[in-house]
Structures are given as structure tokens and as C-alpha cells.
Amino acid sequence: MHNDVSPVAKGFIHGFFILLSILFIVPLISVVSVSFSDTKAIFDHGYSIFPQGFNTLAYQFLLKSKDVILRAYGVTFFITIAGCLLGLAVNALIAYPLSRRNFKYKTPVTVLLAISMFFNGGLVPTYIMNAQYLHGRDTLWVMIIPALCVPWFIILLRTFFYSIPYSLVESAMIDGAGEWRIFGAIILPLAKPALATIGLFLALNYWNEWFSPLLYISNNKLYPLQYLLYKYMADVQQMASMQLQGATTATLDYSKLPTESIRMAMCVLAAGPMLFVFPFFQKYFVKGLTVGALKG
């Protein structure tokens, strides 16, 4: 049955989503604008979508050690790509058996996954496990392995796998295909939307990683981008505070640094690459969230 929508309703819907899009876009534009603005102008006039007192001092400060920034980008790209690929493999391999009707232990395993979504072992046991038992201090793997298995992602993938007709699996089994062949040749290709969705979530988690380096990384050559920028901001604020109190004789006047612009420049450097990646995953992202919710 065809249901026509009136022009007024269409205009209202389009207007609503245009307004919503503007509300999302304007803050991003403001972040870029403030990163090129003069700090005094920001304090005098507030944030704006156009730069006030245009300058590049914030970027000059952050990029004065280009080798350090590039190394941090390299570390972040490595943990993001490795973590995303390994995380997809681990979560998919756990989710697929839970979607099979003939898996004997799928109910208790699902219950355990659900419990782990609400409770964890706490920070101290986690630190002991990663630092002492897994010997993860000052290694890149300590930023990758602990975040590989995410219960929510497993449940989302399990739901999507369950929506795939079981007759395809039965037909493949009749033709003599084994479990690995079925999983690799049938299930994974059909699950591209869900895998792309989970891959994007994993990539965002790893790209924004800063807490694990805070706990486990003391070698500055292994700092990821987010943690390096966090260290930059903390150092600037500390030195500016000390200089205002007359506790330092540094030749650089830290109290006059554009701290507000530096914060926004750090946001641009940290979030910029992911903003370019997201459009390539958008079609899979939307489909993965909707199709995986049809059956539960």
C-alpha cells in the first residue's frame, strides 16, 4: 500500500534534519575556528565560527617537534589498525558459535558476557594482570590486547549472525563444507555491514586511547597521539601556573601561550583523521545498526 506524504510534512521533516545537522556541524567549525584565533579575542568575545585575530601560534607550538608528533601518529595508527583487525577476529569468532542453535553452552556464555558488561575486576587487579602477569609495561600490546574482546560488540555480532538464514549453513554442510569454510566463505561476507560497524567502533576506541598509556607506558617513544597531546596540555598549564607564581625562570613566557587555541588545535589534530574515515563506513554503519536489530 502506497502512502503519500504531504509536502508540508516533507518540508517539516527536511527542515528538522537540516537544523539537526547544523547543530552537529557548527561546534566542529567552531573548534577549527578557535584553533586559529587569538586567545585574548576568545576571552573578550567568546567562541565564533570565524577566527578572531587569525594566527597559527597553537599549531606552531604543537608542531615544533614534528618528529615526536609523527611518531605518536605512527603508534596510534598501528594500535588502531592492529586492534581493529584483531578485535574483529576475536569478537566474530566468539559471536558466531553463540548464534548457532546447536551450540550447547550458548546460554551460560551469553550470561557471562552480560555480567561482564556491568561488573569488572577493578583497576588494581587489571593493572596486576596486564603489568605483572602479561608483562605489558612499555609495550604496544598493552594498549591493544585488553580491549580486544568487548561483550557488547559480541552480542551485536551474534544478533546479526542469527539473522542470517540457517538454511545457508545447512546447505553448505550438506555439500561437505566444514565449520571454518562456512564461517569464512558464507557468514563473514554476509556480515560485512555488522563487521564494518564494529570495526568503526573499535577504531574509535583505539584511536582515542590515552588511559592505558597513562598506566603502563613510561617510554615516550611509545606514546600514542591522544596521550602525547594530553601531556602537552598538562605541561603547558603547569609551566604557566608556575611562571605566574614566580616559581620558574624559563625564557619562554608560558603565561602568554594561547592555551585555549592549543586545546582546540589538539582536538583538530586528534579527531581530524577519523572525520575523514567515517564517510567511507557510513553506509555499512547505518545498515549494520538496523539489520542486526531485526531479530533478537
N, C-alpha and C positions, 0 to 999 in steps of 0.2 A: 504494500500500500504506500503510495507516494504522498508525503505530507509537505506541502509548500510552506515556506517560512515567509512571513510578510516583510516587505522592505524595511519597515520601521524596526522590526525585531532584529533583522540582519544588521542594520545600522547601529543599533544599541550594542549588539554583541561585538561587532568590529570596533566600535568606539571604546568599549570596556577593555578589550585586549590591547588596543593601541595605548591606552592610558596605563595599563599594567606594564607594558613593555617599556614605556618611558620611565616609569618608576624604578625599573630594574637598570636601565641604561644610564640614567643621569648620575647615580652615585659612582659608576665606573668612570664616566667622563670627568667627574669632579676629582676623583683620585689622581687621574693623569694631570689634570689642570693644576692641582695643588702641588704636585711634584715639581712643576716648573715655575712656581710662584715664589715671591719674596716672603719670608717669614713675617716681617713687620706688617706687610699688607694683609696677610692672612689674619693676624691678630686684630688689625684695625677694621677689616671689612668682612671677615668670615670666609667660608668656603664659597667657591664660584665655579661655574662650568667653563669659565675662561681664565687663563693665567693672569695673575695680578703681579706686576713688576717682574716680567718674564726673565728667568735666569736658569742656568743649569748647574748651580752650585751643589745641589743634592746629588746629582749623578756624578759630578766631578769627584765628590768626596767618596762615594761608594765605589767608583771605578778607578780610583787612584792606584789600587792594587789589582790590576786586571788579571794577573796570573792566579791570584787567590780566588777571585770570583769565578774564573773559568774552571779551576779545579773543583770548586764547590758545585758548579753546574754539572761537571762530569760525574761526580759522586752521586748527585741527585738523579741524573739520567740513568746511571747504572742501577741504583736500587729501585727506581721506578720501573724500568723495563724488566729486570730480573724478577722483582717482586710480583709484577703483574703477570708474567708468564707462568712462574712457579705457582702463584696463588690460584690462577685459573685451573691449572692442572690438579692441584690438591683439592680445591673445592669441588670441581667437577667429578673427580674420582670418588669423593665421599658422597656426593649428592646422587650419583647415578644408581648405586645399589639401593639407596633409600627410596628411589622411585619405582623399583621393581616389586611387583606384587608377591613374588615368591621368595623375597628376602626375609629370612626367619626373624632376624633381630632388628628390623627397621623401627619398630615402636620404641624399644628401650633406648636405641641410639638417638632417635629423634628427641626423646625426653631429656637425655643427657645434653644434647645440643641446646635445647630450650632452657635448661637450667643454667648452662654456662653463659647464656645471654643476660642473665640477671645477677649472677654471682661470679666472682673470680677469687683467685687465691690471695689477692692483695699485693701491694708493691714490694714488700720485703721478700716474700717467697719468690716472686717473679724475678727480682734482682739476683737473688742467690742462684736460682736456676740458670739464668742467662749468663751471669758473670762467672760463677764457680763451676757449675756442672757442664755447661755448654762452652765455657771458655770464650765468651763472646766479646770481652772487653777489647776495645781498639781494633775491631774487625768490621767490615761492611755487612757481614751476615747477621750481626746482632740487630741491624735495622731492617732486615728482610724476614728472617725465619719466624720470629714471634708473631708477626702479623699475617702469616700466610693463610691460616685457617680461621675463617670468620663465620660463626654459626648462622647469622642472618643471610649471608650470601649462599650458604649451603642449602638453607631452606628455600630460598628463592629459586635456586637452580633445580632443586628437587621438584618443586611445583611445576616448573617449566618442563622438565623431563617427563613428568607424569602426564602432561597434556599431549605428549606425542603418542599417536595411536600405537597400542601394544601389538596390534596385528603386524606392524612392520618388523618388530623384533621376532615375532613367531615365524613370519615368512623367512627371515634370514636364518633362523635356527633350523628350519626345515631344509633350507638349501645347504646346510652344513657349516654356516659361519659360527665362529667361536665368540665368546664374550668380548674379547678385545677388538675383534673385527667389527662386531655390531656397534660397539661404543665409538670406535674411530671412524668408521665409514658411514654410519647411519645417524647415530644420535648427535654427535658433535656438529656435523654440517647443518642439521635441522635446528640446532640450538644456537646458531650464530647471534640472533638478537639478544638472547639472555647472556651469552658469553661476553658480548660487546658491552652490555650494561654493567655486568660485574667487573669486567676489565677496566671500565672507566672509573668505577668506584675505587677499585684497588689502586689505580694510577693516582687518583686524587689523594688517597691515604698516604701513599709512599712519597708523593711529591711534597706534601705538607709535613713530612716527618721532621720533628725537632726535639721531641721529648726523649726518645731513645738516645740520641747523641748526648743530650744533657746528662744522662745517667751513666753511659758506658764509654763515651768517646773522649779521650784526652789528647789524642794526636790531631793537631789542627789540619793536617793533610787529608783527614777523613771526614771533615765537617761537610755535611750537606748544605745546600743553599739556604734553606729556611733557618737552620741553626746558626750559620755564619752571619746572616743578616740580624738575627736576634742578638748575637754577641756584639755586632757593630753598634746597634742601638743602645744596648746596655752600657757599653764602654763610653759612648758619646755622652749619655746622660750623667754617668758617674764623673767623668772628667769635667763636664760643665758645672756640675754641682760643687766639686772640689775647688774649681777655679773661682767660682763666685764666693766661696768661703775663704779664699786666700790660702788654700792648702797645697797649691801646686804652682810651679814657676815655669810651666810649659810655654814654649814660644808661640804655639798656636792658640788663638783666643777661642776656646771651645764654647764660651758663653754666647758667642755670636754665630755659631753654626746654625744653619736652617733646620733645626730638629724636626719641625712639623713637615717640611718638604722632604726630609730624609725618610720619615716614616712612610709617606706616600710613594716615594721613589722605590722603597723596598717592596711595597705592595706590587708595583708595576713589574719590577724585576722578578718577583716570586711568582706572580699569578699570570704574567703575560703569556708564557708558552702554553699553559693549559687552556687559555682562552682561544688559542688558535687550534688546539687539538679537538675541543668539544664539538665544533660543527661537523667534523668527519664522522663522529659517533652518534649524531643526533637522531638519525632515522632508526638506527638499531636501538638507541636508548629508549625512545618512545615505545617502539614495538615490544621491546623486552619487558618493560614495566606493565604493559597492558595484556599481552598474550599470556604471560606467566601467571596472571591473576584470574584466568578463566576457570581453572579447576583448582581445588584445594584439598 
